[in-house]
Amino acid sequence: MPAVSDMPTLLSLESLHKSFGNLEVLRDINLSVDEQEFVFIIGPSGSGKSTLLRCCNRLEEPTKGRVVFDGQDIMGKGVDINQVRQQIGMVFQSFNLYPHMSALGNVCLALKRMMKLNKVQTEQRGLEALEAVGLSDKARAYPNELSGGQQQRVAIARAVALEPKLMLFDEPTSALDPELVGSVLEVMRALRNQGMTMVVVSHEMAFAREAANRVIFMDEGEILEQGPPERLFGSPEHRRTQEFLRRISHH
């Protein structure tokens, strides 16, 4: 894996807390992500992984703490959060495609709204994004004509078309049949190879081991351990990390 430690920091979460009512789901999270780094977050269900990801672009509002993206405190007053979100692509477990629009239409909609490009430029960039995820032949197809893996790749194309600086992936393969997972991971691998900064929440441990620069283990709203994949998977230090990895290896 390329060493990225000498790259500037793109995202940092500082003393981040998040509560829903009396339930504290994130406790004092401190995390920095460097440019071109591929960070993988693992942990049991309910450990706060997805909430952490959604705080990175304020889809969830942190209760306390700071989120600094590209040098700007995005929790600050007067921040145009829509402008920030243009720089932070997000891919969810559900594809969230509009069923009445073609693959290209879905990709172009975000471009029209955010980039104010003309029709020709919008379509050109949309086609390039679909080509990047291996779907240029499906540009005119509607979501119900696509497999789940293809729909998720359209969702990735939609995010990538906006040329974000950071991509967040929240369980991008968990709604897919096993045989369709590989095509989505292939697109994520290609993005990594192009130098995209990525934070991924996923249960795809083999992919984490092979592709990530750093793996973070979360449990009960805290980061308990982090390190290069070969160390975290090969010789985890925290008892809860050891138990979690032992449990999933028996599945």
N, C-alpha and C positions, 0 to 999 in steps of 0.2 A: 504493500500500500504506500502511496506517496506520503511523505512527511509534510504536515501542514502547520506545524507548530509555530513557524516563523511568519505566518500570515496574520494580517490584522483581524481583530475581533469584529464580527458582523452583528452578533446578537448577544446581549447579556441580560440575564434575569438576576436581580439583586434583592435578597431577603424577601422573596415572594411568598405571600400567604394567600390562600383562597378558602373562604368558608361559604357553605350554603346553609343559612340559618345557623344552628349550633354545631353543624358538622364541619370540621376542619378537614379539607381534602388536600390542601397543599400546605406544608409547614416549612417555612424558612428555606426556600429553594434558591440556591446560588449556582448559576450555570452560565458559562460562556461558550459560544460557538464561533470558531474562526472561519474566515472566508475559505471556501472550497472544502470545508470539512464535512464528513458524512457521519452524523451522530445517530445512533440507534438506541431507543429507549425500550427496555424490557421490564417485565414485572407482572405480578398476578393481577387479575381483573379487580378493579376497584382501588388500585394503588395510586391513582391520580395522574396517570400518564397522559390520557387524552385531555384532561383539564389543563395540565401544564402546556400542552401543545396549543390549546385554544387561547391561553393567556398570551402567547407570543404575538398574536395579532389582535388581541382584545376582543375576540369573539366571546370570551369570558372576561369579565372585568376582575382583575386581582383585587383582593380585599386590602392588601398592604404590599408595599415594595415597589420596585422600579423595573420597567422593561425598556432597555436601550437597544435600538435597532439602527445600524448604520450611523452611529454617533448621536442619534436623537432620542431623548426620553419620550417615548410615545404615550406615556401616561400624563404628560404635561398639558397645561392649559393651552388651548388654541391649536392643538395638533389636528390636522386634517387626517382622520383615521382612514378615510377611503383612499387617500393618496398613499398612505403607508401600506395599505393592503394590496395596492397595485404592485408593490415591490415584494410582497410575500405571497407566493402561490400556495394554495391549500387543496389537498386531495383527501376526500373523506371515504369512509367505508361504503356509503351509498353514493351512487354516481351522480345523482342530482341533475340528470339531463332533462331538457324539455322534450316531452314525447312527440310534440307536433312539429319539431324542427329537426332537420337533417344533422348529421355529425358536423358538417361544416357550419351550418347555421348556429349550432350550440357554441362552437369555438368562436365564431365571428361576433356573437352577441356581446360577449365581454369586451371584445376589442372595440366595438362600436361605442359601447357605454363609456369605457375608460380612456381610450386612446384618441377618440375624435378623428379617426382616419376616414378617408373617403372610401367608397364602396370597392373600388379596384384594389386599393392598398389593403383594405380589411380582408378581402377574399384571398389575396396573394399571401398575406401573413398566416391566415387560417389554414390554407393548403400546405404551407411550409411546416406548420405545427403538426398537422395530421401526418405528413410525410415523416417527420421526426419520430413518430410513434408507430410507424409502419402501417398506416391506414389510409394512404392517399387513394386507394381503390374503393374506399368506403365513404368518401366525402358526401355523397348524395344519399346514403342510407339513413334510415330513421332508427332511433334507439331499439325499437322492437324487432328490427332486422339484424341486430348485432348481438353477439354473445356477451356475457358479463365481462369477460376480459377485454373485449373490444370497447365496450362502453366505458370501462375504467380508463382505458388508454385515451379515449376521447376526452374524458375529464382531465387527464394529465395534459393533453394537448391544449385544452382550454386555459389551463393555468400557465403553461410554458409560453403560450402565444403572447402573453403580456410582458414577457422578458423580465421575470422577477429576479431579485438578487438572492432570495431564499425560498426554498420549497419545504412545506410541512406536509407530511403524509400520516394520516390517522387511520391505522389498520387498513391499508389500501387493498389487501387481498383477502380479508376475512369473509367477505360475502361471496367469494368466487368458488366454483368447483375446483378441486385440486388440479385438474389437468389444464386449467386456464391461468393458474398463478404464474407460471414461468414467463409468459409473454409480458406480463406487467412488471415483473422483476427485471426482465431484460431491458425494458425502457428506463427503469430507475438506474440500472447499471450504466446505461449509455449516458444518462444525465450526469451521473457521478464522474464518468470519464471525461465529460466536457467541462468539468470544474464547477458544477452547480453545488451550492451549499445546501445541505439537506438535513432535516431532523425527521426521523421516522419512528413512529410507534407501531410495532408489529410483533407477531409471534413467529415470524419466519427466521428461526435461529440460524439455520444453515447459511442463509443470505447475510445475516448480521456478521457471522464469523468470517465470511469470505469478503464482504464488500465494505464494512464499516471501518472508519478510522478509530472510533471510540464507541464503547457500549456502556450505557448507564443502566444500573438496576435500581428501580424504585419499589418501595413498599410502604403502605400506609401514609402516603403523602410526602415521603422523604426520599432523597437520593441517598442510598446506603452505600453504594460502591460504583466506581467507574474506572475504566481503563481500556487499553487496546483489547480487541476481541480475543486474541490468543491468550492473554493473561486472564481476562475475566471468565472466559469459558474454560480455560485450561486449569487455572488454580485460583478460583474465587476465594476471597479472604473472609467475607462476612458470612456468618452462619445462615442468615436468611437467603442470601444469594445461592449458597451451596444447596439448601433445601429446595429452592425453586427450580434450579437446574436439574437436580436429581429427579424431582417430580415430573418435569416435562420430558426428561429422557426416557421415562417409562411409558410414555403415551405411544 
